[in-house]
């Protein structure tokens, strides 16, 4: 009975570690893309302001 609980706990930990890495990587990629979009938006605003002057 104890061995079964230990095996279940280990399997849960392993699954948790295995599935958290792709989620973290996806969040990192989304953060990078959001920063790039924000930088592009700022650049376009600056170009627009320069054209107006």
C-alpha positions in Angstrom: 0.0 0.0 0.0 2.8 2.4 0.9 4.7 1.5 -2.2 1.7 2.3 -4.3 1.3 5.7 -2.7 5.0 6.5 -3.2 4.8 5.4 -6.9 1.7 7.5 -7.4 3.3 10.5 -5.8 6.5 10.1 -7.9 4.4 9.8 -11.1 2.5 13.0 -10.1 5.7 14.9 -9.5 7.3 13.7 -12.7 4.2 14.7 -14.7 4.1 18.0 -13.0 7.7 18.8 -13.9 7.3 17.5 -17.4 4.3 19.6 -18.2 5.3 22.8 -16.5 8.4 23.2 -18.7 6.4 23.7 -22.0 4.0 26.1 -20.3 6.9 28.2 -19.0 8.5 28.2 -22.4 5.2 29.2 -24.1 4.8 32.1 -21.6 8.4 33.2 -22.2 7.7 33.2 -26.0 4.5 35.2 -25.5 6.3 37.7 -23.3 9.0 38.2 -26.0 6.4 38.6 -28.7 4.4 41.2 -26.7 7.6 43.2 -26.0 8.4 43.1 -29.8 4.9 44.3 -30.6 5.1 47.1 -28.1 8.5 48.2 -29.5 7.1 48.2 -33.0 4.1 50.3 -31.9 6.4 52.8 -30.2 8.6 53.0 -33.3 5.6 53.6 -35.5 4.4 56.3 -33.2 7.8 58.0 -33.3 7.9 57.9 -37.1 4.4 59.3 -37.2 5.3 62.2 -34.9 8.5 62.9 -37.0 6.4 63.1 -40.2 4.0 65.5 -38.6 6.8 67.9 -37.7 
